[in-house]
Amino acid sequence: MPANVETMMFHGTRPWHGLGTALDHPATAAEAIRAAGLDWRVELFQAWALEQPIPGVLGVVRMDRREPIAVVGPRYVPVQNAEAFTFFDHLIGEGAAVYETAGALDRGRRIWLLAKLPGEVWVTKEDQVGKYLLLTNSHDGTSPLRALFTPIRVVCENTLRAALEEGRSSGVSLRHVGAVLDKARMARRLLDLSLKYYDGFQEQASAMAGRSLTRETLDLYFRSLVTRETLVRLFETGKGNALPTVRGSLWAALNSAAELVDHERPVRVKPGQSEQENRWKSAQFGSGAVLKEQAWSQALALLG
């Protein structure tokens, strides 16, 4: 794979972005880590310059290649890939999740795992959303270990991002300082939060599907998301938006924003990278994810 998405595995249907190596059976954390090329550790070393140690600066080294990938402060505590993933085995062991994709970005500076939870959300009798947990961790100090709830609309494979009271996004976060995480406690918290989250999501999404929009309200909603012309086209012709129970609704407007981010929004591409990879990275972790959260928040505001 090109440098941005360095390694990746998937189980089940090949992801819409076409990336990854197929795994032919549901995996444990250890199997998912190996298949995704994530069976390596990082270690901290004193940073030096001009043969002198740099006070308060440590280097993060990827040990399988002995490659420096970041510099961090003295309080930074690495969370290894195995540590980040294995608490999901508490969910897998209870039959409460299946590892679906996992991989590394930017030479290992960020890793992720996507797990499918049992059951589906039926927004309308025709429109179905899958229940997923997205785990992401960085080895460069730019973000904590986070687990997010990520609904995926089956009809067009777009990924929705919604907000809860747990913080800026749904889920939980652990900073890279202090003690190693309590895997069983975090897994149980995620299960409890997932029940709360998806019950609330279904109620809100169904309300959006039942809310018809005037052209004036639709224009105001899309103008708040900047790219009006493309959004109007996707509102009218986007995948799944022609379903009788979806057409013309606030739910269709929200999904036009998600489809834009996942499939059509322009992204910057450097030499050696692909547009598809960078769009997927943005949709999951970058400005595209922020736009989806903004679209969800604005949609909730229109519900009143």
C-alpha positions, 0 to 999 in steps of 0.5 A: 500500500502507499505510505499513508495507509501503511498496513490494513486487514479486513474481515467480511465485505471489502471496505468501500475504499478498496484497501486491505488484506482479507482475513477469512474468519473472525479474529482475536485481538492477537490475530487481528494485530498480526493480519494488520501488520501491527505486531510491533512495539514503540519505545522511548529514548532520550532525544539528542542534538549536537551530541547533547541530550535535549532536556524534556524531549523524548523520541518515540521509536518504532522498534521493528524498524528501529525508526524514530517516528515522533518526539514527545514530552517527558510525561508521555506514556506509550500505549502499545498496539497489543494493549490498545486492542486486547481490551476489545477481547472482553467484548469479543469473548462475550459475543458482543463484537467482531473485529472488522478492519484494523491498520496503521497510518503514516508509518505507524504514527496512528493505528485503528481498529473497527469492530462490529457490534451485534444488531442493526439500527432501523431508521425507517423500515427501508433504511438500516444503519450498522453499529460499530466501535472505532478504536484509534490511538496515536504514537506521536502524542497528537491524540489519546487512545479513543473509542468512538461509536461510528454508525455506518449506513448500509445502503451506501456505506457512508459513515456517520459521526454523532455527538454525545455528552461524553465529550466532543465525540461519542465514546471514551478517551484515555490520555497517554499519562499515568497507569495502564488502562483497566481493560475489563472496566473500559470494555464494560463502560463501552458496552454500557455506553453503546446501549445508550448511544444507539438507543439515542441515535435511533430515536434521533435519526428516526425523527430526522427521517420524519422531518420534511424540509422546505427548500429554504430550510434545506438551503440554510442547512447546506449553507452552514456546511459550506458546499451547497451545490454538491450537497443539493445534488446528493440530497436529490440523487445520493444513494438511499435518498430516493427511498420513499421513507427517506426522500426529502427529509432531514435524514436525507440531508444529513446523509448527503453530507456523509456521502460527500465526505466519504466519496466526493469531497476533494482532498489534498494528495502528496506524491506517493499518496492516493486520493481515495486513501486521503479521503478515507483518512479525513473521513475517519480522523480529520476534517471530514470527520469534523464536518460530519459531526457538524452536520449531525449537530446542525441536524439536531438543532433543526429538530428543535 
